[in-house]
Amino acid sequence: MKKIGRQTLYREATEQEPRSGEGCFIRLKDGGILYAYNRFRAGAGDDYDSADIAGIKSSDEGESWSEPFILIKKDECATNLMCPSLIRMKNGDIGMIYIRKYTEKEAGNVLDTIMFARSADEGETWSEGADILGERGYVVIENDHVITLENGRILIPFNRHSEIKDGKFEFQYRARMAFLASDDDGESWKQICDDYHHPFADYSRTGLQETTVFQESSGRLRAYSRTDTLCQFESISDDFGATWTVPRPNTFFSSPASPMLVRKVDDMVLAIFNPIPNYTTRKVTRFSGRTPFVMAVSRNDGESFDAVHILEDDPDLGYCYPAIFDGGDYILVGYYVLEGKDRNLDSNKIIKIQKSEL
């Protein structure tokens, strides 16, 4: 395996910005690139600390980046805003899907909902965020995981960690896979399938988490979910996400409980993940196996991956939560770098990869 890519941005965590990452790219109409990401502004950068959705821009194909600015500021009732995905809407607007964490005052629970906002001026201003899930609970979406299908459907993979039992919220660490969708350019949203469980749930604490999805040239969908059972679990849909096959282990994508991102780029399918979670004599860090960090490349629509390239391999660091941008003759990848300080997730890095390297 060869190491590919070169750094074009590194935002190191500071006391004022203890964590930044989990971003997503989009091409602007003026040719620039917008990168939206979580920007924490208090505490140690814990998932429940205060955070807004920030942005940076590049006008030179990702070679340099502007200073950060706020895209969507958390409201007073929110704990934070996290995990943006950016999509181009049919009418030309930019759509942003993100998580809003908030506190249920009576029960004291920190809950999540999935939000949708849109911008008609290339990210300068945004509509008021709309709750498109419409339920109280603990749900997870990840950055850059929303896709638009060939039939125009906007598909959001999400993972449900809670149930309402006897009228009360009940958190469940073991998650289920589900999908939210819009068929009218974001005007309305609904869950389009049942919840799907890990098929060996008795042996998994995580269940199916942080699901990613891509569409094959045939129209078929493939989804992969993070698990704690040594690899990503794969599921297939032939009806645009309405039903899915029983999730099954894909042992090529060996993995700790860390998310994978899969994206279709030109005639390639790119998968970024942390391989080989555990083996005898491997140095174990507090980052739960999130090194090395690799990109696998498929040229047969995801049926097999015949090349694997190293993005990062420092055994003392960790890397996770990637985003992918197709720049034409190059690819940008943004992700967390875990530096072994007092935080589990901290610094933000962008690398540029020429497609000729793949």
N, C-alpha and C positions, 0 to 999 in steps of 0.2 A: 504494500500500500504506500502511496506517496502522499505527502502533505501538500495541500493546495490552499490558495487564497492569501491575501495580504490585508492587513489592518488599515481601515480608513477612519475609524472613530474608536476612541476608548474613553468612556465616562466613568472615572473611578468614583466609588462611593465615598461620601464625606458625611460629616455630622449634619450638615444642612440638607444633604440629599443622600440619605442612608441606603437607598435602593432605587435603581431604575432599570427597566427592562420589560420583557414580555410585550414586544412591539409588533408593528405591522407597517408595511410600505404601500404606497400607491403613487402612480404616475399622475402628475398634475397636468392640466391643459396647456400650461405655458412651457411644458417640457421638464420642469423640475420634479423632484421626488420629495414626498412627505413621509416622514417616519413618525408614527404615533406610538407612545409607550407609557407605562406606569411611571409616575415620578412621585416617590414618597417624600414627604416633607416633615416628618416627625418620627420620634421613637427610633427603634433599631431596624425599621423596615420589615416588621412582622406583617403577615397577611392582614391583620386587623388594624394596623396603624394608618394614619391619614395619608391619602394619596389622590392626586389628580391625574387626568390624562394630558400629557405634555406632547409637544411636537418639536421636531427639528426638520430643516429643509436642506436639500442639496440642489445646486444649479449646475453642477459639473459632473453628473453621472456618478454621484456617490464618492467622489474624491475628497470633498471637504463638506462640512456641515455647519449650519447656523447655530447660534446660541439657542437654548431651549426657550419655548414659550408655551403658555397654557392653552390647550384646545378646549377642554371641558373641565371646569372647576367643580369639585365636589360640593354638593349643597349641604346646608347646616345639619340636615337630618341623616346624611349619609356618613358611614364610617370611612369608606373610601370608594374610589372608582378604579377598576382594574381590567386588564386583559382585552385590549381593543383589537378588533378586526375591521379593516377598511375595504369597502367594495364600491365599484362604480355602478350607480343605479341606471335604469333604462332611460330616465329623463335627463341624465347628465350630472345629477347631484352626486356627492360622495356620501355614502352611508357608513355609519360607525355602529358596530355592535360591541357592547362591553358589559362588564359586571358592575352592579352597584351593591355594595354591602351596607346594611343598615341594622340598627338595633331594635328588636321588638321589646318595647319598654316594659310591658307587663311581665314577660317571661325572662327578660334579660338575655335572650339569644341574639347572636349576630347572624343574620340571615342574608341571603343573596337573591337578586332577581336579575334577569337579562334585560338590558336596555337597548334601545335603538334611537339614534339621532341622525339627522341628515344636514348636509351643508350645500347651499346653492352657490357659494362663492369660494369654492376650492379650499375649504377648511378655515376660512377667516372667521366665520360665525357659524353657530350650530343651533338647530331647533332644540326646544326643550326635550330632554330624553323621555321616551315613552317606555313604560313597563310592558314588554311584549310576551312575558311568560304568564303573568297574572296569577301567581300563586305565592304563598309564603313558604319558605323552606330554605334548604341549603343546596344550591346547585352550582355547578362549575362549568364554565366555558374557558377555552384557552385562546391565547393570542394567535391571530392569523389562521384560524381554523374554520372560518366561514367561507363557503364557496357558492358561486352561481352556476347552476347546471345548464346544459345545452337547451333545455326547454324553458329557461328563464326563472326557474324556481331558485330562490335563495335558501340555502340549507345550512342550519346551525346545529352541529353536534353538541350535545350537552350531557352532563352526568348528574344524576339525582342522588343526593346523599341524605334524604330525609323522607319521612312519611308523616301524615296526620293520623294519629290513632286516638280514638275516643275524644276527638276534638282538640288534641294537644299535639304540638310539634315534637317530633322525635328524630334526633340526629342519628344517622347511620354512616359509619366510616366506609362500609362496603357499598360501593356505588353501582348504579345501573346506567346503561347507555340508552339515550333517547335522542330524538331529532325534532327541532322546531323549524318551521318553514313558512315562507311567504310566496304566493303565486301572483301577487298583484303589486310588485315593485315596492314592497314594504308597507303597504296600506293596512294589511291585516296579517296576523300570524297565528299559527296553531301547531300543536304537537301532532305529527302525522303518523306516529307509530307507537306501539306499545313500548314499555320499558324492557330492556334486555339485560338479563343477569349473567354473571360469570357462570359458565356451565359446571364448574367445580367449586361452587361458592363455599362449601364447608372447608376447603383448603386454602381459601384466599381471604385475607383481611381487607384488601383494597377493592375487590370486585373489579368492575370495568371503569377506568378513570380516563379523563382527558383525551377523549376520542378525536382522531383526525380522519378525514375522508377525502378521496379524490374520485374523479369520474374517468373511466376508461374511454377510449375512442368509440367502443361499441355502445356507450351509454350506461353500462353497468357501473355501479358504485362499489368501492372497496373502503371499508373502515377498519381502523386499527385502534385498540385501546390499551392503555398502560395497565399493567397488573403487577402483582408481587409474586407471580408464579413463573419467573425467570425469562419471560418473553412477552412480546406484544400479541394480543389476541385479535384475529381477523374475522370480519363478517362481510357478507356480500348482499347487495340489493339489486334486483332487476326491475324495480318499479319506482325508481326515483326516490327511494327512502321510505316507502310506505311499509314494507316488510323487509326483514333481514334474516339471513341464515344464522343458525346457532353459532355464536362466536367460538373460534377454535384457535389453538396455539399456532403461531407461525414462528418456528424455531430459527429461521434465518435472522429474524429481528430479536435476537437475544437482548434482554434489557432488564435493568432493575426497575423499581417503581418510579420511572422517569418517562416523560412524554416523548413521543415521536411526532414529527411533522412530515407529511407526504404531500408533494405538489407535482402537478403536470406542467412541464416546461418544454415547449416545442414537441419533439418526438421522444422526449425523455420523461420518466417518472423519477423524481428525486426524493429520497427518504433520509432525514437527519435524525440520528438517535445515538444513545449510549450503549454500545454492545458489550457482551460478555460480563454479566453482572457479578459473578463470583467464581473464583477457582482457588484451589489450594496454592498458597504462597503469594497470592496477590495482596499488595498493600491495600489495607482498608482505610479510607478516610471518612470524615464525618459527612461527606457529600453523597453518601449512599450509592457509590458506584457511578457517579456522573462524569466519569472520564474513562476512556477517551471519548471523543465526540466525532462522529464520522458521517459522511454523506455517501449513501449507496445510490447507484445509477442503474436504471432499467431502460432498455430500448425496445422492449416488447410489451409495453402497456402494463407493466407491473407484474407480469407472470414470473419473471425471474430478474435478479439483479446481478449483473456480470462484472461490475466494478465497484470498489469501495475505496473512498479517499478519506484521508485523515484531515479533519479541520483543526482539532486540538488534541494534545496527548500528554500534557503535563500531569503526572500522577499526584501532585500536591494541590491541584486545583480541581474545580468542577465546572461543568458547562451544561446549559439546558435552556429550554423554552425558546427555540429558534423561530425566526420569520424568514421568508424567502421572497426576493423580488427579482423578476425577470427584466433585465435591462436591455435585451436585444442580443448583444454579443457577450454579455457578462451577466453574472448573478450576484446580488447582495444577500448576505446572511447576517441577521442581527440576533444576538443572544446574550444571556447572562454569563458572566464569569464569576465563579464563586471563589473568593480569595482566602478563605480560612481565617477571617477576622471574627468579630462577634456576631456576624449575621450569616444566615444560611444562603440568602440571595442578595447580591449587592451590585456589582459593576455591570456596565452595558457596553458591548463591543459590536462593531460592524466590520465585516470583511468583504472584500471584492474578489470574485473568482471569474476568470475568463472561461467561457464555455470551451475554448480550445484545450483547457486543462483537464476536462472531464473525459 
